[in-house]
């Protein structure tokens, strides 16, 4: 079975029920998630041997996070234990013209304060084919950045394919800090995933004549951004999700994959959002699955886009759809008819 390793932070998510605002809430719904954890769950769901690496506190909340991963078939053997707390984020789900809101409470989390020596990458990567991380992880702390660098370097030395989802987060670091750290990691990366904001904030590469707040996307500009990323870092593939944010409830969703010569575009889905958190992670996992299993670039892109469209109809961070469900949507059945 093909083995994939992901590395990052898993967090406790607390959300008011339904579309309530924070100030209305008398209770919070609980789930767990985080970029690389979400990817691992999706890959395990598709039948791959997916392992997630992190550090969680050695108490019941840390164990609960691990239990959620195990529930969906993720290998948790290399999760380090220790530290004082699990990171938390609060999510208020928007609707129509009211946007969703996220408040983070993640400072001094176990993974942010983990010693890079907590992770034996030679042992972790044994038998693996692919390593995935996001730009969130090195942004957590200098220790997390060092651990990520060690992982990328070892993965490349051991012959793994390395992918990154740039995932710029302005609440974690500045564009200058992101550029400095991420530029050191990119020489180890084969597949780069990022949207228009990521490329601009992290590397100063902007998609021209594009306004996501008005649902305006210029395909030619995205191809130019992908080519600039290729020229700078010599990636094998650059992928970008193309979200047309018409409102907090309805989005247009498609994606592009560029291999240095050809820009492939997926079909577009009109999504009525249930939970958009994890949409990018489900795209990344779908693309990894497609490329790892030998799909042609266009097919891998269509699989990833369909998977991520479906995820955004599922509450929670994790993408709990099967490969068969993704293939059904790829083949054009998006009717939503009851299956009996």
Secondary structure, 3 states (H helix, E strand, C coil): CCEEEEECCCEEEEEECCCCCHHHCCCEEEEEECHHHHHHHHHHHCCCEEEEECEECCCHHHHHHHHHHHHCCCECCCCEECCCCCCEEEEECCECCECCEEEEECCCCCCCCCCHHHCCHHHHCCCCCEEEEEHHHHHCCHHHHHHHHHHHHHHHHCCCEEEEECCCCCCCCCHHHHHHHHHHHHHHCCEEECCHHHHHHHHCCCCCCCEHHHCECCHHHHHHHHHHHHHHHCCCEEEEEEEEECCCCEEEEEEEEECCCCEEECCCEEEECCCCCCHHHHHHHHHHHHHHCCCCHHHHHHHHHHHHHHHCCCCCCCCCCCHHHHHHHHCCCCCCCCCC
